[in-house]
Amino acid sequence: MNKDDDFVGAYYNWKEENDLINQSIINEVKRKTLKDGIQQGIQQGIQQAFKKIKKK
């Protein structure tokens, strides 16, 4: 192996690790977005229910 091979190997190791980190970040953002969306939907449902109750 020469220096170029070492560099290429290090690059691919770095890229693989970087891809895993990026995927982890993406998954966390998706999870938080879904959680926030569910909470917002619940709040809207509660508000609509109160409005219906007030009308009656």
N, CA, C and O atoms as a Tripos MOL2 file, in Angstrom:
@<TRIPOS>MOLECULE
protein
  224   223    56     0     0
PROTEIN
NO_CHARGES

@<TRIPOS>ATOM
      1 N           0.8420   -1.1870    0.0000 N.3       1 MET1
      2 CA          0.0000    0.0000    0.0000 C.3       1 MET1
      3 C           0.8840    1.2450    0.0000 C.2       1 MET1
      4 O           1.9690    1.2750    0.5800 O.2       1 MET1
      5 N           0.3760    2.2510   -0.6670 N.am      2 ASN2
      6 CA          1.1200    3.5090   -0.6690 C.3       2 ASN2
      7 C           0.2640    4.5990   -0.0240 C.2       2 ASN2
      8 O          -0.8400    4.3400    0.4560 O.2       2 ASN2
      9 N           0.7870    5.8040   -0.0240 N.am      3 LYS3
     10 CA          0.0770    6.9150    0.6220 C.3       3 LYS3
     11 C          -1.2770    7.1770   -0.0220 C.2       3 LYS3
     12 O          -2.2370    7.5210    0.6680 O.2       3 LYS3
     13 N          -1.3590    7.0160   -1.3380 N.am      4 ASP4
     14 CA         -2.6370    7.2280   -2.0210 C.3       4 ASP4
     15 C          -3.6800    6.2180   -1.5660 C.2       4 ASP4
     16 O          -4.8440    6.5640   -1.3600 O.2       4 ASP4
     17 N          -3.2610    4.9780   -1.4100 N.am      5 ASP5
     18 CA         -4.1840    3.9450   -0.9340 C.3       5 ASP5
     19 C          -4.6500    4.2540    0.4860 C.2       5 ASP5
     20 O          -5.8260    4.0880    0.8080 O.2       5 ASP5
     21 N          -3.7310    4.7010    1.3280 N.am      6 ASP6
     22 CA         -4.0860    5.0740    2.6980 C.3       6 ASP6
     23 C          -5.0840    6.2260    2.6930 C.2       6 ASP6
     24 O          -6.0440    6.2260    3.4630 O.2       6 ASP6
     25 N          -4.8570    7.2000    1.8300 N.am      7 PHE7
     26 CA         -5.7440    8.3510    1.7380 C.3       7 PHE7
     27 C          -7.1340    7.9250    1.2820 C.2       7 PHE7
     28 O          -8.1360    8.3450    1.8610 O.2       7 PHE7
     29 N          -7.1960    7.0970    0.2510 N.am      8 VAL8
     30 CA         -8.4860    6.6270   -0.2750 C.3       8 VAL8
     31 C          -9.2170    5.8220    0.7940 C.2       8 VAL8
     32 O         -10.4220    5.9930    0.9810 O.2       8 VAL8
     33 N          -8.5110    4.9590    1.4860 N.am      9 GLY9
     34 CA         -9.1260    4.1730    2.5590 C.3       9 GLY9
     35 C          -9.6520    5.0570    3.6730 C.2       9 GLY9
     36 O         -10.7580    4.8450    4.1720 O.2       9 GLY9
     37 N          -8.8650    6.0440    4.0610 N.am     10 ALA10
     38 CA         -9.2960    6.9720    5.1100 C.3      10 ALA10
     39 C         -10.5120    7.7600    4.6590 C.2      10 ALA10
     40 O         -11.4230    8.0120    5.4480 O.2      10 ALA10
     41 N         -10.5270    8.1540    3.3760 N.am     11 TYR11
     42 CA        -11.6690    8.9030    2.8480 C.3      11 TYR11
     43 C         -12.9430    8.0570    2.9220 C.2      11 TYR11
     44 O         -13.9830    8.5380    3.3740 O.2      11 TYR11
     45 N         -12.8630    6.8130    2.4840 N.am     12 TYR12
     46 CA        -14.0510    5.9640    2.5040 C.3      12 TYR12
     47 C         -14.5160    5.6720    3.9210 C.2      12 TYR12
     48 O         -15.7190    5.5950    4.1700 O.2      12 TYR12
     49 N         -13.5830    5.5080    4.8540 N.am     13 ASN13
     50 CA        -13.9690    5.3310    6.2590 C.3      13 ASN13
     51 C         -14.6630    6.5800    6.7740 C.2      13 ASN13
     52 O         -15.6850    6.4890    7.4540 O.2      13 ASN13
     53 N         -14.1140    7.7480    6.4550 N.am     14 TRP14
     54 CA        -14.7110    9.0080    6.8830 C.3      14 TRP14
     55 C         -16.0950    9.1670    6.2580 C.2      14 TRP14
     56 O         -17.0500    9.5420    6.9390 O.2      14 TRP14
     57 N         -16.2010    8.8800    4.9530 N.am     15 LYS15
     58 CA        -17.4770    9.0320    4.2570 C.3      15 LYS15
     59 C         -18.5260    8.1020    4.8370 C.2      15 LYS15
     60 O         -19.6730    8.5090    5.0250 O.2      15 LYS15
     61 N         -18.1570    6.8630    5.1260 N.am     16 GLU16
     62 CA        -19.0920    5.9060    5.7010 C.3      16 GLU16
     63 C         -19.5870    6.3880    7.0660 C.2      16 GLU16
     64 O         -20.7820    6.3350    7.3590 O.2      16 GLU16
     65 N         -18.6570    6.8560    7.8900 N.am     17 GLU17
     66 CA        -19.0310    7.3720    9.2040 C.3      17 GLU17
     67 C         -19.8950    8.6220    9.0750 C.2      17 GLU17
     68 O         -20.8760    8.7830    9.8020 O.2      17 GLU17
     69 N         -19.5320    9.4980    8.1560 N.am     18 ASN18
     70 CA        -20.2960   10.7220    7.9330 C.3      18 ASN18
     71 C         -21.7120   10.3990    7.4530 C.2      18 ASN18
     72 O         -22.6750   11.0320    7.8850 O.2      18 ASN18
     73 N         -21.8370    9.4150    6.5610 N.am     19 ASP19
     74 CA        -23.1570    9.0140    6.0770 C.3      19 ASP19
     75 C         -24.0250    8.4740    7.2090 C.2      19 ASP19
     76 O         -25.2230    8.7490    7.2640 O.2      19 ASP19
     77 N         -23.4140    7.7020    8.1140 N.am     20 LEU20
     78 CA        -24.1620    7.1760    9.2620 C.3      20 LEU20
     79 C         -24.6370    8.3010   10.1790 C.2      20 LEU20
     80 O         -25.7680    8.2820   10.6660 O.2      20 LEU20
     81 N         -23.7670    9.2720   10.4060 N.am     21 ILE21
     82 CA        -24.1410   10.4180   11.2430 C.3      21 ILE21
     83 C         -25.2590   11.2060   10.5820 C.2      21 ILE21
     84 O         -26.2300   11.5800   11.2410 O.2      21 ILE21
     85 N         -25.1330   11.4600    9.2910 N.am     22 ASN22
     86 CA        -26.1730   12.2010    8.5790 C.3      22 ASN22
     87 C         -27.5020   11.4670    8.6220 C.2      22 ASN22
     88 O         -28.5430   12.0930    8.8230 O.2      22 ASN22
     89 N         -27.4890   10.1450    8.4370 N.am     23 GLN23
     90 CA        -28.7220    9.3810    8.4770 C.3      23 GLN23
     91 C         -29.3350    9.4240    9.8660 C.2      23 GLN23
     92 O         -30.5560    9.4830   10.0110 O.2      23 GLN23
     93 N         -28.4900    9.3950   10.8840 N.am     24 SER24
     94 CA        -28.9790    9.4920   12.2560 C.3      24 SER24
     95 C         -29.6550   10.8410   12.4960 C.2      24 SER24
     96 O         -30.7080   10.9080   13.1310 O.2      24 SER24
     97 N         -29.0570   11.8960   11.9940 N.am     25 ILE25
     98 CA        -29.6470   13.2360   12.1280 C.3      25 ILE25
     99 C         -30.9750   13.3040   11.3930 C.2      25 ILE25
    100 O         -31.9540   13.8260   11.9240 O.2      25 ILE25
    101 N         -31.0130   12.7850   10.1840 N.am     26 ILE26
    102 CA        -32.2510   12.7820    9.3940 C.3      26 ILE26
    103 C         -33.3520   12.0200   10.1310 C.2      26 ILE26
    104 O         -34.4930   12.4790   10.1970 O.2      26 ILE26
    105 N         -33.0080   10.8580   10.6830 N.am     27 ASN27
    106 CA        -33.9950   10.0630   11.4180 C.3      27 ASN27
    107 C         -34.5140   10.8060   12.6400 C.2      27 ASN27
    108 O         -35.7080   10.7480   12.9370 O.2      27 ASN27
    109 N         -33.6370   11.4980   13.3470 N.am     28 GLU28
    110 CA        -34.0510   12.2560   14.5290 C.3      28 GLU28
    111 C         -34.9720   13.4100   14.1390 C.2      28 GLU28
    112 O         -35.9640   13.6720   14.8190 O.2      28 GLU28
    113 N         -34.6480   14.0920   13.0570 N.am     29 VAL29
    114 CA        -35.4920   15.1990   12.5880 C.3      29 VAL29
    115 C         -36.8680   14.6680   12.1850 C.2      29 VAL29
    116 O         -37.8890   15.2760   12.5060 O.2      29 VAL29
    117 N         -36.8940   13.5460   11.4880 N.am     30 LYS30
    118 CA        -38.1830   12.9370   11.1000 C.3      30 LYS30
    119 C         -39.0060   12.5740   12.3300 C.2      30 LYS30
    120 O         -40.2080   12.8330   12.3810 O.2      30 LYS30
    121 N         -38.3450   11.9690   13.3270 N.am     31 ARG31
    122 CA        -39.0450   11.5710   14.5500 C.3      31 ARG31
    123 C         -39.6290   12.7790   15.2770 C.2      31 ARG31
    124 O         -40.7770   12.7630   15.7200 O.2      31 ARG31
    125 N         -38.8060   13.8330   15.3900 N.am     32 LYS32
    126 CA        -39.2690   15.0390   16.0850 C.3      32 LYS32
    127 C         -40.3850   15.7140   15.2990 C.2      32 LYS32
    128 O         -41.3570   16.1880   15.8870 O.2      32 LYS32
    129 N         -40.2560   15.7620   13.9800 N.am     33 THR33
    130 CA        -41.2800   16.3830   13.1490 C.3      33 THR33
    131 C         -42.6000   15.6260   13.2770 C.2      33 THR33
    132 O         -43.6620   16.2390   13.3910 O.2      33 THR33
    133 N         -42.5360   14.3090   13.2570 N.am     34 LEU34
    134 CA        -43.7330   13.4920   13.3990 C.3      34 LEU34
    135 C         -44.3600   13.7050   14.7690 C.2      34 LEU34
    136 O         -45.5740   13.8720   14.8830 O.2      34 LEU34
    137 N         -43.5340   13.6990   15.8020 N.am     35 LYS35
    138 CA        -44.0270   13.9220   17.1670 C.3      35 LYS35
    139 C         -44.6970   15.2870   17.2820 C.2      35 LYS35
    140 O         -45.7870   15.4010   17.8430 O.2      35 LYS35
    141 N         -44.0480   16.3200   16.7530 N.am     36 ASP36
    142 CA        -44.6220   17.6660   16.7930 C.3      36 ASP36
    143 C         -45.9250   17.7320   16.0120 C.2      36 ASP36
    144 O         -46.8780   18.3790   16.4450 O.2      36 ASP36
    145 N         -45.9710   17.0640   14.8620 N.am     37 GLY37
    146 CA        -47.1840   17.0520   14.0470 C.3      37 GLY37
    147 C         -48.3370   16.3780   14.7550 C.2      37 GLY37
    148 O         -49.4730   16.8490   14.6960 O.2      37 GLY37
    149 N         -48.0510   15.2830   15.4210 N.am     38 ILE38
    150 CA        -49.0970   14.5770   16.1850 C.3      38 ILE38
    151 C         -49.6100   15.4600   17.3090 C.2      38 ILE38
    152 O         -50.8180   15.5640   17.5180 O.2      38 ILE38
    153 N         -48.6960   16.0980   18.0370 N.am     39 GLN39
    154 CA        -49.1070   16.9870   19.1300 C.3      39 GLN39
    155 C         -49.9500   18.1460   18.6110 C.2      39 GLN39
    156 O         -50.9470   18.5170   19.2320 O.2      39 GLN39
    157 N         -49.5590   18.7150   17.4860 N.am     40 GLN40
    158 CA        -50.3210   19.8200   16.9030 C.3      40 GLN40
    159 C         -51.7130   19.3340   16.4850 C.2      40 GLN40
    160 O         -52.7050   20.0350   16.6880 O.2      40 GLN40
    161 N         -51.7810   18.1490   15.9080 N.am     41 GLY41
    162 CA        -53.0750   17.5900   15.5090 C.3      41 GLY41
    163 C         -53.9860   17.3530   16.7000 C.2      41 GLY41
    164 O         -55.1880   17.6140   16.6380 O.2      41 GLY41
    165 N         -53.4130   16.8590   17.7750 N.am     42 ILE42
    166 CA        -54.2030   16.6460   18.9940 C.3      42 ILE42
    167 C         -54.7360   17.9720   19.5220 C.2      42 ILE42
    168 O         -55.9090   18.0730   19.8820 O.2      42 ILE42
    169 N         -53.8810   18.9880   19.5680 N.am     43 GLN43
    170 CA        -54.3050   20.3070   20.0510 C.3      43 GLN43
    171 C         -55.4200   20.8760   19.1830 C.2      43 GLN43
    172 O         -56.3930   21.4240   19.7010 O.2      43 GLN43
    173 N         -55.2840   20.7480   17.8690 N.am     44 GLN44
    174 CA        -56.3250   21.2500   16.9720 C.3      44 GLN44
    175 C         -57.6320   20.4950   17.1940 C.2      44 GLN44
    176 O         -58.7090   21.0910   17.1810 O.2      44 GLN44
    177 N         -57.5340   19.1900   17.3960 N.am     45 GLY45
    178 CA        -58.7390   18.3900   17.6600 C.3      45 GLY45
    179 C         -59.4240   18.8210   18.9380 C.2      45 GLY45
    180 O         -60.6510   18.9170   18.9830 O.2      45 GLY45
    181 N         -58.6490   19.0830   19.9770 N.am     46 ILE46
    182 CA        -59.2090   19.5470   21.2490 C.3      46 ILE46
    183 C         -59.8890   20.8950   21.0650 C.2      46 ILE46
    184 O         -60.9960   21.1020   21.5620 O.2      46 ILE46
    185 N         -59.2340   21.8200   20.3530 N.am     47 GLN47
    186 CA        -59.8220   23.1470   20.1200 C.3      47 GLN47
    187 C         -61.1310   23.0430   19.3370 C.2      47 GLN47
    188 O         -62.1040   23.7290   19.6510 O.2      47 GLN47
    189 N         -61.1490   22.1900   18.3280 N.am     48 GLN48
    190 CA        -62.3800   22.0130   17.5510 C.3      48 GLN48
    191 C         -63.4800   21.4170   18.4100 C.2      48 GLN48
    192 O         -64.6410   21.8060   18.2830 O.2      48 GLN48
    193 N         -63.1380   20.4910   19.2730 N.am     49 ALA49
    194 CA        -64.1410   19.8870   20.1600 C.3      49 ALA49
    195 C         -64.7170   20.9370   21.0990 C.2      49 ALA49
    196 O         -65.9270   20.9670   21.3220 O.2      49 ALA49
    197 N         -63.8630   21.8010   21.6560 N.am     50 PHE50
    198 CA        -64.3570   22.8620   22.5390 C.3      50 PHE50
    199 C         -65.2710   23.8210   21.7920 C.2      50 PHE50
    200 O         -66.2790   24.2700   22.3380 O.2      50 PHE50
    201 N         -64.9300   24.1360   20.5510 N.am     51 LYS51
    202 CA        -65.7730   25.0350   19.7540 C.3      51 LYS51
    203 C         -67.1440   24.4130   19.5250 C.2      51 LYS51
    204 O         -68.1560   25.1110   19.6060 O.2      51 LYS51
    205 N         -67.1960   23.1240   19.2440 N.am     52 LYS52
    206 CA        -68.4710   22.4380   19.0410 C.3      52 LYS52
    207 C         -69.2900   22.4180   20.3160 C.2      52 LYS52
    208 O         -70.5070   22.5970   20.2910 O.2      52 LYS52
    209 N         -68.6070   22.1970   21.4390 N.am     53 ILE53
    210 CA        -69.3030   22.1690   22.7310 C.3      53 ILE53
    211 C         -69.8730   23.5480   23.0580 C.2      53 ILE53
    212 O         -70.9920   23.6550   23.5610 O.2      53 ILE53
    213 N         -69.1090   24.6030   22.7740 N.am     54 LYS54
    214 CA        -69.5710   25.9690   23.0310 C.3      54 LYS54
    215 C         -70.7980   26.3030   22.2080 C.2      54 LYS54
    216 O         -71.7060   26.9770   22.6960 O.2      54 LYS54
    217 N         -70.8420   25.8400   20.9600 N.am     55 LYS55
    218 CA        -71.9820   26.1190   20.0890 C.3      55 LYS55
    219 C         -73.2510   25.4610   20.6000 C.2      55 LYS55
    220 O         -74.3480   25.9860   20.4080 O.2      55 LYS55
    221 N         -73.1090   24.3250   21.2420 N.am     56 LYS56
    222 CA        -74.2790   23.5910   21.7430 C.3      56 LYS56
    223 C         -74.7170   24.2370   23.0120 C.2      56 LYS56
    224 O         -75.6890   23.7950   23.6260 O.2      56 LYS56
@<TRIPOS>BOND
     1     1     2 1
     2     2     3 1
     3     3     4 2
     4     3     5 am
     5     5     6 1
     6     6     7 1
     7     7     8 2
     8     7     9 am
     9     9    10 1
    10    10    11 1
    11    11    12 2
    12    11    13 am
    13    13    14 1
    14    14    15 1
    15    15    16 2
    16    15    17 am
    17    17    18 1
    18    18    19 1
    19    19    20 2
    20    19    21 am
    21    21    22 1
    22    22    23 1
    23    23    24 2
    24    23    25 am
    25    25    26 1
    26    26    27 1
    27    27    28 2
    28    27    29 am
    29    29    30 1
    30    30    31 1
    31    31    32 2
    32    31    33 am
    33    33    34 1
    34    34    35 1
    35    35    36 2
    36    35    37 am
    37    37    38 1
    38    38    39 1
    39    39    40 2
    40    39    41 am
    41    41    42 1
    42    42    43 1
    43    43    44 2
    44    43    45 am
    45    45    46 1
    46    46    47 1
    47    47    48 2
    48    47    49 am
    49    49    50 1
    50    50    51 1
    51    51    52 2
    52    51    53 am
    53    53    54 1
    54    54    55 1
    55    55    56 2
    56    55    57 am
    57    57    58 1
    58    58    59 1
    59    59    60 2
    60    59    61 am
    61    61    62 1
    62    62    63 1
    63    63    64 2
    64    63    65 am
    65    65    66 1
    66    66    67 1
    67    67    68 2
    68    67    69 am
    69    69    70 1
    70    70    71 1
    71    71    72 2
    72    71    73 am
    73    73    74 1
    74    74    75 1
    75    75    76 2
    76    75    77 am
    77    77    78 1
    78    78    79 1
    79    79    80 2
    80    79    81 am
    81    81    82 1
    82    82    83 1
    83    83    84 2
    84    83    85 am
    85    85    86 1
    86    86    87 1
    87    87    88 2
    88    87    89 am
    89    89    90 1
    90    90    91 1
    91    91    92 2
    92    91    93 am
    93    93    94 1
    94    94    95 1
    95    95    96 2
    96    95    97 am
    97    97    98 1
    98    98    99 1
    99    99   100 2
   100    99   101 am
   101   101   102 1
   102   102   103 1
   103   103   104 2
   104   103   105 am
   105   105   106 1
   106   106   107 1
   107   107   108 2
   108   107   109 am
   109   109   110 1
   110   110   111 1
   111   111   112 2
   112   111   113 am
   113   113   114 1
   114   114   115 1
   115   115   116 2
   116   115   117 am
   117   117   118 1
   118   118   119 1
   119   119   120 2
   120   119   121 am
   121   121   122 1
   122   122   123 1
   123   123   124 2
   124   123   125 am
   125   125   126 1
   126   126   127 1
   127   127   128 2
   128   127   129 am
   129   129   130 1
   130   130   131 1
   131   131   132 2
   132   131   133 am
   133   133   134 1
   134   134   135 1
   135   135   136 2
   136   135   137 am
   137   137   138 1
   138   138   139 1
   139   139   140 2
   140   139   141 am
   141   141   142 1
   142   142   143 1
   143   143   144 2
   144   143   145 am
   145   145   146 1
   146   146   147 1
   147   147   148 2
   148   147   149 am
   149   149   150 1
   150   150   151 1
   151   151   152 2
   152   151   153 am
   153   153   154 1
   154   154   155 1
   155   155   156 2
   156   155   157 am
   157   157   158 1
   158   158   159 1
   159   159   160 2
   160   159   161 am
   161   161   162 1
   162   162   163 1
   163   163   164 2
   164   163   165 am
   165   165   166 1
   166   166   167 1
   167   167   168 2
   168   167   169 am
   169   169   170 1
   170   170   171 1
   171   171   172 2
   172   171   173 am
   173   173   174 1
   174   174   175 1
   175   175   176 2
   176   175   177 am
   177   177   178 1
   178   178   179 1
   179   179   180 2
   180   179   181 am
   181   181   182 1
   182   182   183 1
   183   183   184 2
   184   183   185 am
   185   185   186 1
   186   186   187 1
   187   187   188 2
   188   187   189 am
   189   189   190 1
   190   190   191 1
   191   191   192 2
   192   191   193 am
   193   193   194 1
   194   194   195 1
   195   195   196 2
   196   195   197 am
   197   197   198 1
   198   198   199 1
   199   199   200 2
   200   199   201 am
   201   201   202 1
   202   202   203 1
   203   203   204 2
   204   203   205 am
   205   205   206 1
   206   206   207 1
   207   207   208 2
   208   207   209 am
   209   209   210 1
   210   210   211 1
   211   211   212 2
   212   211   213 am
   213   213   214 1
   214   214   215 1
   215   215   216 2
   216   215   217 am
   217   217   218 1
   218   218   219 1
   219   219   220 2
   220   219   221 am
   221   221   222 1
   222   222   223 1
   223   223   224 2
@<TRIPOS>SUBSTRUCTURE
     1 MET1         2 RESIDUE 1 A MET
     2 ASN2         6 RESIDUE 1 A ASN
     3 LYS3        10 RESIDUE 1 A LYS
     4 ASP4        14 RESIDUE 1 A ASP
     5 ASP5        18 RESIDUE 1 A ASP
     6 ASP6        22 RESIDUE 1 A ASP
     7 PHE7        26 RESIDUE 1 A PHE
     8 VAL8        30 RESIDUE 1 A VAL
     9 GLY9        34 RESIDUE 1 A GLY
    10 ALA10       38 RESIDUE 1 A ALA
    11 TYR11       42 RESIDUE 1 A TYR
    12 TYR12       46 RESIDUE 1 A TYR
    13 ASN13       50 RESIDUE 1 A ASN
    14 TRP14       54 RESIDUE 1 A TRP
    15 LYS15       58 RESIDUE 1 A LYS
    16 GLU16       62 RESIDUE 1 A GLU
    17 GLU17       66 RESIDUE 1 A GLU
    18 ASN18       70 RESIDUE 1 A ASN
    19 ASP19       74 RESIDUE 1 A ASP
    20 LEU20       78 RESIDUE 1 A LEU
    21 ILE21       82 RESIDUE 1 A ILE
    22 ASN22       86 RESIDUE 1 A ASN
    23 GLN23       90 RESIDUE 1 A GLN
    24 SER24       94 RESIDUE 1 A SER
    25 ILE25       98 RESIDUE 1 A ILE
    26 ILE26      102 RESIDUE 1 A ILE
    27 ASN27      106 RESIDUE 1 A ASN
    28 GLU28      110 RESIDUE 1 A GLU
    29 VAL29      114 RESIDUE 1 A VAL
    30 LYS30      118 RESIDUE 1 A LYS
    31 ARG31      122 RESIDUE 1 A ARG
    32 LYS32      126 RESIDUE 1 A LYS
    33 THR33      130 RESIDUE 1 A THR
    34 LEU34      134 RESIDUE 1 A LEU
    35 LYS35      138 RESIDUE 1 A LYS
    36 ASP36      142 RESIDUE 1 A ASP
    37 GLY37      146 RESIDUE 1 A GLY
    38 ILE38      150 RESIDUE 1 A ILE
    39 GLN39      154 RESIDUE 1 A GLN
    40 GLN40      158 RESIDUE 1 A GLN
    41 GLY41      162 RESIDUE 1 A GLY
    42 ILE42      166 RESIDUE 1 A ILE
    43 GLN43      170 RESIDUE 1 A GLN
    44 GLN44      174 RESIDUE 1 A GLN
    45 GLY45      178 RESIDUE 1 A GLY
    46 ILE46      182 RESIDUE 1 A ILE
    47 GLN47      186 RESIDUE 1 A GLN
    48 GLN48      190 RESIDUE 1 A GLN
    49 ALA49      194 RESIDUE 1 A ALA
    50 PHE50      198 RESIDUE 1 A PHE
    51 LYS51      202 RESIDUE 1 A LYS
    52 LYS52      206 RESIDUE 1 A LYS
    53 ILE53      210 RESIDUE 1 A ILE
    54 LYS54      214 RESIDUE 1 A LYS
    55 LYS55      218 RESIDUE 1 A LYS
    56 LYS56      222 RESIDUE 1 A LYS
